[in-house]
Amino acid sequence: MKTATERRMVLREANTSAAERHCLDTSVQTTQARALHASAMMCEAYDYPSPSAFSRGMEVDLGSARLVFVSGTASVGPSGETLHVGDFPAQARRAFENARAVLRAAQADWHNVVKTTIFLKGISAHYAAFNQARCAYFRDIGLEVYPASTCVQARLCRDELLIEMEMIAIVRKDS
């Protein structure tokens, strides 16, 4: 005689189509991913006084290329402290450098970035300074092809932060 759990399993299997069983079979398609760290520049999310559940970045292997996702990155230091309070250009520069550190953890750099999303605390107050800082940073690192970009006004996770950025990069395996 089957237990109630066994009967539920049989009913579930009978009601699951072949396509659904294919999707549920984790051995069919497993994405190879690994978390990225840049602890010399920023602490990890689990090291904050109130730990959080995110990775600084993720690298996903797609076969011929790797996708690199960089989480929202701001002007924070190795202990999680906010750096350059009130200084927008310095916060922007640090956010760019922190993002670069995560990219480098994936053997990537800004030339691999295809999309950025920029979050500004006050778009009317800071967009001109942001654009100036971005142009200067890209010039300093020799970036000639700029990523697609969206810039929005947002409430950031800390009141003293003025800018945060996230990005997606693609790294071809033959490069």
Secondary structure, 3 states (H helix, E strand, C coil): CCCHHHHHHHHHHHCCCHHHHHHHCCCCCCCEEEEECCCCCCCCHHHCCCCCCCCCEEEEECCCEEEEEEEEECCECCCCCECCCCCHHHHHHHHHHHHHHHHHHCCCCHHHEEEEEEEECCHHHHHHHHHHHHHHHHHHHCCCCCCEEEEEECCCCCCCCCEEEEEEEEEECCC
